[in-house]
Amino acid sequence: MEASSPPESESQRAAAKEQERLAGADPEVLFHVMAAERLIGIGEYRDALDQYLEAALIADDEELARQVSRLAVQLGEWDVAIVGAERWLDLEPGNQDATRIRLLAWLNTGRIDEAVDGMVEMIERQDDSQQGWRQSTLLLSMAEDEEVAVEAMARLVERSGRDALAADILHMQSVLYWQIGEPDKALQLALEAAQDDERKYRVWAAQLAAEQGDLELALSQYRLARAEEPEYVPLALSESEVLRQLEREEEAIELLREMPADSEILYTLGLYLAYMERMDEGVAVWAELAAYEPDEEVLQHAFLVARLADMLELDDEAMHWYRKVDAGPNSGRARTRRAVLKAGRGDLAGARELLVAVRESEDRQLVEEAWLIEAELLRDAGRVDESVELLGSALREKPNSIRLLYARGLNAVHADNLELAEQDFRRIIQMDGENAMALNALGYTLTDRTNRHQEAYRLIRRALEIEPDDPAILDSMGWVYFRLGQPGRALPYLERALEGEDNPEIAAHVIEVLWTLDRRDEALELRDRAITEWPGDDYLVDTLQRLDLDE
C-alpha cells in the first residue's frame, strides 16, 4: 500500500487542533506530538508515525492510539498498526475500529491463525452472524496478499463450526473472490449458493453472470429470483435490462407493460421505446408517467418525468419538470440539464448562471461536471479562449483533476495554444502513465499540428498497447504513419478505425490516404458517403477542399 499525503491545509488544521487538545498533557507526550506534526508538515510521514507511537505509548489517550493505528494503516506499516490498535483496545476495550485494524494488520503480517480467531469471535459476538461474515469478508478483501485472503477464508469456514456448504458461507466466499478479482470462481460459488433458492443469492449470481457477459445465465437467474414475487419492481427492471442487452427488446417491453405502473417502470419503458426510435409510443408513455401521482418520492418522480421528456426531445416539458426538482439529490443534475437546454435555445448567459449555482454544491463530482459543461458550451459557441480560461479557474480549485486537464488540453488545441495543451496532457501522463486517452491526445496533437512525428509515434504506440481496439487511437496510429510518409502502413489502421466508429474526421483521413495511394475510385466513393452522412462538417470540408475533391 502506497503512502498518501493529506492536503497541507488539512494537516495544518489537524495539527493545531491536536496541540490545543493536548495543551495540558505530559510535556514528553506534547514533545512527541509536536515533533510528529512538524514531520508531517515536511512530508516525512514514516518518521512522524514513530513520534506519534511514542506519544501513544506514554499517554492514556485513546485519540492518540487511534491516530497511530490509522496512520500506520495508511502507510502500510502493519507491525506498528498492531501495536497502535492494541494500545487503543487497552484504553477502549471492544472498540470495533481498533479490532478491525488489528485483524487486518494480522492478515498483512502473515498471522493468519490469530486473524481467523479474531474473526470467529467477531462473528459469534454479532446478533446477526451474517453481519459478522460480511465484516470478515470485507477485511479479507483488503488483505495485501490474495493467497492469504483465500487461505484465511478457508480456515474461517473450517473454524466456524458450521456446514461449509451453507448458502450464506458460499455467498460470502463468492463475494471475496469477486473482490480480489477472480470472477470465474466467484460465479461458481454464487451458483452453488443459489441452489438454496433464496432470492438474494440468485440475484447475486445473476449480477456476476451479467458482469461476465453471460446474459442468458443472468436472465435465467433473474427469472428464478422473480418467480415467487413476479411484481417485484427491482427484479423486473433487472430482467428487462438483460433482455434489452440481448437485443430482445420486444420481450423487455412486454415484461414492463405487464408490471403495475409506477414511476420506475414507466420511465424505463419510455426509455426503451426512445432507444428503439418508437417516439410516438414513447411520448404516450411519457404522458402516462407525467400523469402518475406517486405516494412518495415526488422529487424523484419529477426528475424521471423530466429525463424522459429530455430523451424524447420534448424540450419545453423537460424544462418544466426539471424546475420542479428544486431540492434533493437530483437537484444539481436537474440544473445542469436545464443549463444545456437553455444554451440550446441560445440563452448562454442563463445557462451559465445555472451552472454557477450548481458549483455551490458539496458534491465534488457534480461541481466538476458543471465546470466541464460550461466549458463545452463556451467552446460550442465559438468562445474557445474563454473556455480555456474557465477551465484554468476550475483547475486552480482541483489542480489534479484528470478530466479538467484533459478538457483544457483539447480546448487549448482548438485555441492553437499547443504549449498549454502539451503541458496538460503531459501532466495527466505524469500522474497516470497508463492513461491511453492522454497519450493518444498528445501523440495526435504532435503529429497533426507539428513536425514531431517520431515522438508522436512513440506516444500513440504506447496508447495502442494499452487500448488496442480503440478507434480514436487506431486513427491516430494511421495518421502518424501517413505523416511519416508511409500511407500504405497507415491505411489498415484507418480502415479499422472507421469500422469501429463512424466519424467524419476518420473518414477524411481514409479519403486522403486512399487519394494519396492513387485509389481514386474508392476515395470518391467514400467521399460521397461522407458528404451525405456529415454535410458541413468542418474537418471533412477542409480536407476535401485541400484535395480539390469538394463538389
C-alpha positions as CSV (number, residue, x, y, z in Angstrom):
1,M,0.0,0.0,0.0
2,E,1.4,3.4,-1.0
3,A,1.5,6.2,1.4
4,S,-0.8,9.0,0.5
5,S,-0.2,12.6,1.6
6,P,-3.1,14.5,3.2
7,P,-3.5,18.1,1.9
8,E,-1.3,20.6,3.6
9,S,-4.1,22.8,4.8
10,E,-5.9,19.8,6.3
11,S,-2.8,18.6,8.1
12,Q,-2.2,22.1,9.5
13,R,-5.7,22.3,10.8
14,A,-5.4,18.9,12.4
15,A,-2.1,19.8,14.0
16,A,-3.5,23.0,15.5
17,K,-6.5,21.1,16.8
18,E,-4.4,18.3,18.3
19,Q,-2.0,20.7,20.0
20,E,-4.9,22.6,21.5
21,R,-6.4,19.3,22.8
22,L,-3.2,18.2,24.4
23,A,-2.3,21.6,25.8
24,G,-2.3,20.3,29.4
25,A,-0.7,16.9,28.6
26,D,2.6,15.5,29.9
27,P,5.5,17.6,28.4
28,E,7.1,14.4,26.9
29,V,3.8,13.5,25.2
30,L,3.5,17.0,23.8
31,F,7.1,17.0,22.6
32,H,6.5,13.8,20.6
33,V,3.2,15.1,19.1
34,M,4.7,18.4,18.1
35,A,7.6,16.6,16.5
36,A,5.2,14.4,14.6
37,E,3.2,17.4,13.3
38,R,6.4,19.1,12.1
39,L,7.5,15.9,10.3
40,I,4.1,15.7,8.7
41,G,4.4,19.3,7.6
42,I,7.5,18.4,5.5
43,G,6.1,15.1,4.2
44,E,8.1,12.7,6.5
45,Y,5.1,10.5,7.4
46,R,7.0,7.4,8.5
47,D,9.1,9.3,11.0
48,A,6.0,11.1,12.2
49,L,4.4,7.8,12.8
50,D,7.3,6.8,15.2
51,Q,6.8,10.0,17.1
52,Y,3.0,9.5,17.4
53,L,3.7,5.9,18.6
54,E,6.0,7.1,21.3
55,A,3.3,9.6,22.5
56,A,0.6,7.0,22.4
57,L,2.5,4.5,24.5
58,I,3.1,7.1,27.2
59,A,-0.3,8.8,27.3
60,D,-3.6,7.3,28.4
61,D,-5.2,8.9,25.4
62,E,-7.3,6.7,23.0
63,E,-7.3,9.5,20.4
64,L,-3.5,9.3,20.0
65,A,-3.8,5.5,19.8
66,R,-6.4,5.9,17.1
67,Q,-4.2,8.3,15.1
68,V,-1.3,5.9,15.3
69,S,-3.4,3.0,14.2
70,R,-4.9,4.8,11.2
71,L,-1.7,6.5,10.1
72,A,0.0,3.1,10.2
73,V,-2.7,1.6,8.0
74,Q,-2.4,4.5,5.6
75,L,1.4,3.9,5.3
76,G,1.1,0.1,5.2
77,E,3.2,-0.2,8.4
78,W,1.3,-3.2,9.8
79,D,3.5,-4.1,12.7
80,V,3.0,-0.5,14.1
81,A,-0.7,-0.8,13.3
82,I,-0.9,-3.9,15.6
83,V,0.9,-2.0,18.4
84,G,-1.3,1.0,17.9
85,A,-4.6,-1.0,17.8
86,E,-3.7,-3.0,20.9
87,R,-2.9,0.2,22.7
88,W,-6.3,1.6,21.5
89,L,-8.0,-1.5,22.8
90,D,-6.3,-1.3,26.2
91,L,-7.7,2.2,26.5
92,E,-11.1,1.5,24.9
93,P,-11.9,-2.3,25.1
94,G,-14.1,-3.6,22.5
95,N,-13.7,-0.7,20.1
96,Q,-14.8,-2.1,16.7
97,D,-12.5,0.1,14.6
98,A,-9.5,-0.9,16.6
99,T,-10.5,-4.6,16.4
100,R,-10.8,-4.4,12.6
101,I,-7.4,-2.6,12.2
102,R,-5.7,-5.3,14.3
103,L,-7.4,-8.1,12.3
104,L,-6.3,-6.5,9.1
105,A,-2.8,-6.0,10.4
106,W,-2.5,-9.6,11.5
107,L,-3.5,-10.7,8.0
108,N,-1.0,-8.4,6.4
109,T,1.8,-9.7,8.7
110,G,1.0,-13.3,8.0
111,R,-0.5,-14.1,11.4
112,I,-3.4,-15.9,9.8
113,D,-4.5,-18.0,12.8
114,E,-4.7,-15.0,15.1
115,A,-6.7,-13.1,12.4
116,V,-9.1,-16.1,12.0
117,D,-9.5,-16.5,15.7
118,G,-10.5,-12.8,15.9
119,M,-12.9,-13.1,13.0
120,V,-14.6,-16.2,14.6
121,E,-15.0,-14.2,17.8
122,M,-16.4,-11.2,15.8
123,I,-18.9,-13.4,14.0
124,E,-20.0,-15.1,17.3
125,R,-20.4,-11.7,19.0
126,Q,-22.8,-10.4,16.4
127,D,-26.6,-10.9,17.0
128,D,-26.8,-11.4,13.2
129,S,-24.0,-13.8,12.2
130,Q,-24.3,-12.7,8.6
131,Q,-23.2,-9.2,9.6
132,G,-20.1,-10.7,11.2
133,W,-19.4,-12.7,8.0
134,R,-19.8,-9.6,5.9
135,Q,-17.4,-7.7,8.1
136,S,-14.9,-10.6,7.9
137,T,-15.2,-10.8,4.1
138,L,-14.6,-7.1,3.7
139,L,-11.4,-7.4,5.9
140,L,-10.2,-10.3,3.9
141,S,-10.7,-8.4,0.6
142,M,-8.4,-5.7,2.0
143,A,-5.5,-8.1,2.6
144,E,-2.5,-7.2,0.5
145,D,-1.8,-10.9,-0.4
146,E,-4.8,-12.5,-2.2
147,E,-3.5,-16.0,-1.3
148,V,-3.5,-15.0,2.4
149,A,-7.1,-13.9,2.0
150,V,-8.2,-17.2,0.4
151,E,-6.4,-19.2,3.0
152,A,-7.9,-17.2,5.8
153,M,-11.3,-17.7,4.4
154,A,-10.8,-21.4,4.1
155,R,-9.7,-21.6,7.8
156,L,-12.6,-19.3,8.8
157,V,-15.1,-21.7,7.2
158,E,-13.4,-24.7,8.9
159,R,-13.3,-22.9,12.3
160,S,-16.8,-21.6,12.1
161,G,-18.3,-25.0,13.1
162,R,-21.0,-24.6,10.5
163,D,-21.8,-26.7,7.4
164,A,-19.2,-25.5,4.9
165,L,-21.8,-25.7,2.1
166,A,-24.3,-23.4,3.9
167,A,-25.5,-20.9,1.4
168,D,-24.5,-17.8,3.3
169,I,-20.9,-19.0,3.6
170,L,-20.8,-19.9,-0.1
171,H,-22.2,-16.4,-0.8
172,M,-19.5,-14.7,1.3
173,Q,-16.8,-16.8,-0.3
174,S,-18.2,-15.7,-3.7
175,V,-18.1,-12.1,-2.6
176,L,-14.5,-12.4,-1.5
177,Y,-13.4,-14.0,-4.8
178,W,-15.2,-11.2,-6.7
179,Q,-13.5,-8.5,-4.6
180,I,-10.0,-10.0,-5.1
181,G,-10.5,-10.2,-8.9
182,E,-11.4,-13.8,-9.5
183,P,-14.8,-13.5,-11.2
184,D,-15.0,-17.1,-12.5
185,K,-14.6,-18.6,-9.1
186,A,-17.0,-16.0,-7.6
187,L,-19.7,-17.0,-10.1
188,Q,-19.1,-20.7,-9.5
189,L,-19.6,-20.3,-5.7
190,A,-22.6,-17.9,-6.3
191,L,-24.4,-20.6,-8.4
192,E,-23.8,-23.1,-5.6
193,A,-25.3,-20.7,-3.1
194,A,-28.2,-20.1,-5.4
195,Q,-29.2,-23.7,-5.1
196,D,-30.6,-22.7,-1.7
197,D,-33.3,-20.9,-3.8
198,E,-33.2,-17.7,-1.7
199,R,-33.7,-14.7,-3.8
200,K,-30.7,-12.7,-2.8
201,Y,-28.3,-15.5,-3.7
202,R,-29.9,-15.8,-7.2
203,V,-29.7,-12.1,-7.7
204,W,-26.0,-12.1,-6.8
205,A,-25.4,-14.9,-9.3
206,A,-27.3,-13.0,-11.9
207,Q,-25.3,-9.9,-11.4
208,L,-22.0,-11.8,-11.6
209,A,-23.1,-13.6,-14.8
210,A,-24.2,-10.3,-16.4
211,E,-20.9,-8.7,-15.4
212,Q,-19.0,-11.5,-17.2
213,G,-21.2,-11.3,-20.3
214,D,-23.2,-14.5,-19.8
215,L,-26.5,-12.8,-20.3
216,E,-28.5,-15.9,-20.8
217,L,-27.4,-17.3,-17.4
218,A,-28.1,-13.9,-15.9
219,L,-31.6,-13.9,-17.4
220,S,-32.3,-17.4,-16.0
221,Q,-31.2,-16.4,-12.5
222,Y,-33.3,-13.2,-12.5
223,R,-36.3,-15.2,-13.6
224,L,-35.8,-17.8,-10.9
225,A,-35.4,-15.0,-8.4
226,R,-38.6,-13.3,-9.5
227,A,-40.7,-16.4,-9.7
228,E,-42.1,-16.1,-6.1
229,E,-42.8,-12.4,-6.4
230,P,-43.3,-11.6,-10.1
231,E,-44.4,-8.0,-9.4
232,Y,-41.2,-7.1,-7.5
233,V,-40.1,-4.0,-9.4
234,P,-36.3,-4.0,-8.9
235,L,-36.1,-7.6,-10.3
236,A,-38.4,-6.8,-13.2
237,L,-36.2,-3.9,-14.1
238,S,-33.1,-6.0,-14.0
239,E,-34.6,-8.7,-16.1
240,S,-35.8,-6.2,-18.7
241,E,-32.4,-4.7,-18.9
242,V,-30.8,-8.1,-19.6
243,L,-33.4,-8.7,-22.3
244,R,-32.6,-5.3,-23.8
245,Q,-28.8,-6.2,-23.8
246,L,-29.7,-9.5,-25.5
247,E,-31.5,-7.4,-28.2
248,R,-34.8,-8.9,-27.2
249,E,-36.4,-5.5,-26.8
250,E,-39.9,-6.6,-27.6
251,E,-39.8,-9.1,-24.7
252,A,-38.4,-6.4,-22.4
253,I,-41.2,-4.0,-23.4
254,E,-43.8,-6.7,-22.9
255,L,-42.5,-7.5,-19.5
256,L,-42.6,-3.8,-18.5
257,R,-46.1,-3.4,-19.8
258,E,-47.3,-6.4,-17.7
259,M,-46.0,-4.8,-14.5
260,P,-48.2,-2.5,-12.3
261,A,-47.4,1.1,-13.5
262,D,-45.1,3.2,-11.3
263,S,-42.5,5.8,-11.9
264,E,-39.6,3.5,-12.5
265,I,-41.5,1.1,-14.7
266,L,-43.0,3.8,-16.9
267,Y,-39.7,5.7,-17.1
268,T,-37.8,2.6,-18.2
269,L,-40.5,1.6,-20.7
270,G,-40.4,5.1,-22.2
271,L,-36.6,5.0,-22.3
272,Y,-36.5,1.7,-24.2
273,L,-39.1,3.0,-26.7
274,A,-36.9,6.1,-27.2
275,Y,-33.8,3.9,-27.8
276,M,-35.8,2.0,-30.4
277,E,-36.9,5.3,-32.0
278,R,-40.6,4.5,-31.4
279,M,-41.1,8.1,-30.5
280,D,-44.9,8.2,-30.7
281,E,-45.2,5.3,-28.3
282,G,-42.6,6.8,-26.1
283,V,-44.5,10.1,-25.9
284,A,-47.6,8.3,-24.9
285,V,-45.8,6.5,-22.1
286,W,-44.3,9.9,-21.1
287,A,-47.8,11.3,-20.8
288,E,-48.8,8.4,-18.6
289,L,-45.7,9.0,-16.4
290,A,-46.4,12.7,-16.1
291,A,-50.0,12.0,-15.0
292,Y,-48.9,9.4,-12.5
293,E,-49.2,10.6,-8.9
294,P,-46.7,8.8,-6.6
295,D,-47.4,8.4,-2.9
296,E,-43.8,9.3,-2.0
297,E,-40.5,10.3,-3.6
298,V,-42.2,13.1,-5.5
299,L,-38.9,14.8,-6.4
300,Q,-37.5,11.6,-7.8
301,H,-40.7,11.1,-9.9
302,A,-40.4,14.7,-11.3
303,F,-36.8,14.0,-12.2
304,L,-37.7,10.9,-14.1
305,V,-40.5,12.7,-15.9
306,A,-38.0,15.4,-16.9
307,R,-35.3,13.0,-18.0
308,L,-37.7,11.0,-20.2
309,A,-39.0,14.2,-21.8
310,D,-35.4,15.2,-22.4
311,M,-34.7,11.9,-24.1
312,L,-37.8,12.3,-26.3
313,E,-36.7,15.9,-27.2
314,L,-39.8,17.4,-25.5
315,D,-37.7,20.4,-24.5
316,D,-40.5,22.6,-23.1
317,E,-41.8,19.7,-21.0
318,A,-38.3,18.8,-19.8
319,M,-37.6,22.3,-18.7
320,H,-41.0,22.5,-16.9
321,W,-40.3,19.3,-14.9
322,Y,-36.7,20.0,-14.2
323,R,-37.8,23.2,-12.5
324,K,-39.8,21.1,-10.1
325,V,-36.7,19.3,-8.9
326,D,-35.7,22.1,-6.6
327,A,-34.3,20.0,-3.8
328,G,-32.9,16.6,-3.1
329,P,-30.1,14.5,-4.6
330,N,-31.1,15.2,-8.2
331,S,-31.5,19.0,-8.0
332,G,-27.9,19.7,-9.2
333,R,-28.3,17.3,-12.2
334,A,-31.7,18.9,-13.0
335,R,-30.0,22.4,-13.1
336,T,-27.2,21.1,-15.4
337,R,-29.7,19.7,-17.8
338,R,-31.7,23.0,-17.7
339,A,-28.5,24.8,-18.5
340,V,-27.8,22.7,-21.5
341,L,-31.4,23.2,-22.8
342,K,-31.1,26.9,-22.2
343,A,-27.9,27.0,-24.2
344,G,-29.6,25.1,-27.0
345,R,-32.1,27.9,-27.2
346,G,-29.4,30.5,-27.4
347,D,-29.5,31.6,-23.8
348,L,-25.9,31.0,-23.0
349,A,-25.9,33.6,-20.2
350,G,-28.9,31.9,-18.5
351,A,-27.2,28.6,-18.8
352,R,-24.0,29.8,-17.2
353,E,-26.0,31.3,-14.3
354,L,-27.5,27.9,-13.6
355,L,-24.1,26.2,-13.8
356,V,-22.6,28.7,-11.4
357,A,-25.3,27.8,-8.9
358,V,-24.5,24.1,-9.4
359,R,-20.9,24.8,-8.5
360,E,-22.0,25.7,-5.0
361,S,-22.9,22.1,-4.4
362,E,-21.0,20.0,-1.9
363,D,-21.0,17.1,-4.5
364,R,-17.4,17.4,-5.9
365,Q,-18.2,15.3,-8.9
366,L,-21.2,17.4,-9.8
367,V,-19.2,20.6,-9.4
368,E,-16.6,19.2,-11.8
369,E,-19.3,18.3,-14.2
370,A,-20.7,21.8,-14.1
371,W,-17.2,23.3,-15.0
372,L,-16.9,20.8,-17.9
373,I,-20.4,21.5,-19.2
374,E,-19.9,25.3,-19.1
375,A,-16.5,25.0,-20.9
376,E,-18.1,22.8,-23.6
377,L,-21.0,25.3,-24.1
378,L,-18.4,28.2,-24.5
379,R,-16.4,26.2,-27.0
380,D,-19.5,25.2,-29.0
381,A,-20.4,28.9,-29.0
382,G,-17.0,29.7,-30.6
383,R,-15.6,31.3,-27.4
384,V,-12.7,28.9,-27.1
385,D,-10.4,31.3,-25.3
386,E,-13.0,31.8,-22.6
387,S,-13.4,28.1,-22.3
388,V,-9.7,27.6,-21.7
389,E,-9.7,30.4,-19.2
390,L,-12.7,28.9,-17.4
391,L,-11.1,25.5,-17.1
392,G,-8.0,27.3,-15.7
393,S,-10.1,28.6,-12.9
394,A,-11.5,25.2,-12.3
395,L,-8.0,23.7,-12.1
396,R,-7.0,26.2,-9.5
397,E,-9.6,24.6,-7.3
398,K,-8.9,21.0,-8.5
399,P,-5.3,21.0,-9.9
400,N,-5.1,17.2,-10.2
401,S,-8.4,16.6,-11.9
402,I,-7.6,14.5,-15.0
403,R,-11.0,15.3,-16.6
404,L,-10.4,19.1,-16.2
405,L,-6.8,18.8,-17.5
406,Y,-7.9,16.7,-20.5
407,A,-10.7,19.1,-21.4
408,R,-8.4,22.1,-21.1
409,G,-5.8,20.3,-23.3
410,L,-8.4,19.7,-26.0
411,N,-9.7,23.2,-25.9
412,A,-6.2,24.6,-25.9
413,V,-5.6,22.7,-29.2
414,H,-8.7,24.3,-30.6
415,A,-7.4,27.7,-29.4
416,D,-4.0,27.0,-31.1
417,N,-2.3,27.1,-27.7
418,L,-0.3,23.9,-28.3
419,E,2.2,24.7,-25.5
420,L,-0.6,24.6,-22.9
421,A,-2.2,21.6,-24.5
422,E,1.1,19.7,-24.3
423,Q,1.5,20.8,-20.7
424,D,-1.9,19.5,-19.7
425,F,-1.6,16.2,-21.5
426,R,1.9,15.6,-20.0
427,R,0.6,16.4,-16.6
428,I,-2.0,13.6,-16.9
429,I,0.6,11.2,-18.1
430,Q,2.9,12.2,-15.2
431,M,0.0,11.3,-12.8
432,D,-1.1,8.2,-14.7
433,G,1.4,6.7,-17.2
434,E,-1.3,4.2,-18.4
435,N,-3.7,6.9,-19.4
436,A,-4.2,5.9,-23.1
437,M,-6.6,8.9,-23.6
438,A,-3.9,11.4,-22.7
439,L,-1.1,9.5,-24.5
440,N,-3.2,9.5,-27.7
441,A,-4.3,13.1,-27.4
442,L,-0.8,14.3,-27.1
443,G,0.5,12.0,-29.8
444,Y,-2.2,13.0,-32.2
445,T,-1.7,16.7,-31.5
446,L,2.0,16.5,-32.1
447,T,1.6,14.6,-35.4
448,D,-1.3,16.7,-36.7
449,R,-0.1,20.1,-35.6
450,T,3.7,19.8,-35.5
451,N,6.6,18.0,-37.2
452,R,7.4,15.9,-34.1
453,H,6.2,12.8,-35.7
454,Q,8.7,10.3,-34.2
455,E,7.8,11.5,-30.7
456,A,4.1,11.3,-31.6
457,Y,4.6,7.8,-32.9
458,R,6.0,6.6,-29.6
459,L,3.2,8.1,-27.6
460,I,0.5,6.7,-29.9
461,R,2.2,3.3,-30.0
462,R,2.1,3.2,-26.1
463,A,-1.6,4.2,-26.2
464,L,-2.4,1.4,-28.7
465,E,-0.6,-1.2,-26.5
466,I,-3.0,-0.2,-23.6
467,E,-6.2,0.1,-25.8
468,P,-5.5,-1.9,-28.9
469,D,-9.1,-1.7,-30.3
470,D,-9.9,1.9,-29.6
471,P,-11.0,3.6,-32.9
472,A,-9.6,7.0,-31.9
473,I,-6.1,5.5,-31.2
474,L,-6.2,3.4,-34.3
475,D,-7.0,6.6,-36.3
476,S,-4.0,8.3,-34.6
477,M,-1.7,5.5,-35.5
478,G,-2.8,5.5,-39.1
479,W,-2.4,9.3,-39.2
480,V,1.1,9.3,-37.7
481,Y,2.2,6.7,-40.3
482,F,0.7,8.9,-43.0
483,R,2.5,11.9,-41.7
484,L,5.7,9.9,-41.6
485,G,5.3,9.3,-45.3
486,Q,4.0,5.7,-45.0
487,P,0.5,5.8,-46.4
488,G,0.5,2.0,-47.1
489,R,1.0,1.3,-43.4
490,A,-1.4,4.0,-42.5
491,L,-4.5,2.6,-44.4
492,P,-5.2,-0.6,-42.4
493,Y,-5.2,1.3,-39.1
494,L,-7.5,4.0,-40.5
495,E,-9.9,1.4,-42.0
496,R,-10.1,-0.4,-38.7
497,A,-10.8,2.9,-37.0
498,L,-13.7,3.7,-39.4
499,E,-15.2,0.2,-39.0
500,G,-15.2,0.8,-35.2
501,E,-16.6,4.3,-35.3
502,D,-18.4,6.2,-38.0
503,N,-16.7,9.6,-37.7
504,P,-16.2,12.4,-40.2
505,E,-12.6,13.1,-39.2
506,I,-11.6,9.4,-39.5
507,A,-13.4,9.2,-42.9
508,A,-11.5,12.3,-44.0
509,H,-8.2,10.6,-43.1
510,V,-9.2,7.5,-45.0
511,I,-10.2,9.6,-48.1
512,E,-6.8,11.4,-48.0
513,V,-4.8,8.2,-47.7
514,L,-6.7,6.5,-50.5
515,W,-6.2,9.5,-52.7
516,T,-2.5,9.6,-52.0
517,L,-2.3,5.8,-52.8
518,D,-4.0,6.6,-56.2
519,R,-7.0,4.5,-55.2
520,R,-9.2,7.3,-56.6
521,D,-12.5,5.4,-57.1
522,E,-12.5,4.2,-53.5
523,A,-11.7,7.7,-52.3
524,L,-14.5,9.2,-54.3
525,E,-17.0,6.6,-53.2
526,L,-16.2,7.2,-49.5
527,R,-16.3,11.0,-50.2
528,D,-19.8,10.7,-51.5
529,R,-21.0,8.7,-48.5
530,A,-19.2,11.1,-46.0
531,I,-20.8,14.2,-47.6
532,T,-24.2,12.5,-47.3
533,E,-23.7,11.5,-43.6
534,W,-21.9,14.6,-42.3
535,P,-22.8,17.5,-44.5
536,G,-21.0,20.7,-43.4
537,D,-18.5,19.0,-41.0
538,D,-15.6,21.5,-40.8
539,Y,-12.8,18.9,-40.8
540,L,-14.3,16.9,-43.7
541,V,-15.0,20.1,-45.7
542,D,-11.4,21.4,-45.1
543,T,-9.9,18.1,-46.2
544,L,-11.9,17.8,-49.4
545,Q,-11.2,21.4,-50.3
546,R,-7.4,20.9,-49.7
547,L,-7.5,17.8,-52.0
548,D,-9.7,19.6,-54.6
549,L,-12.4,17.0,-54.0
550,D,-15.2,19.3,-52.9
551,E,-18.2,19.2,-55.3
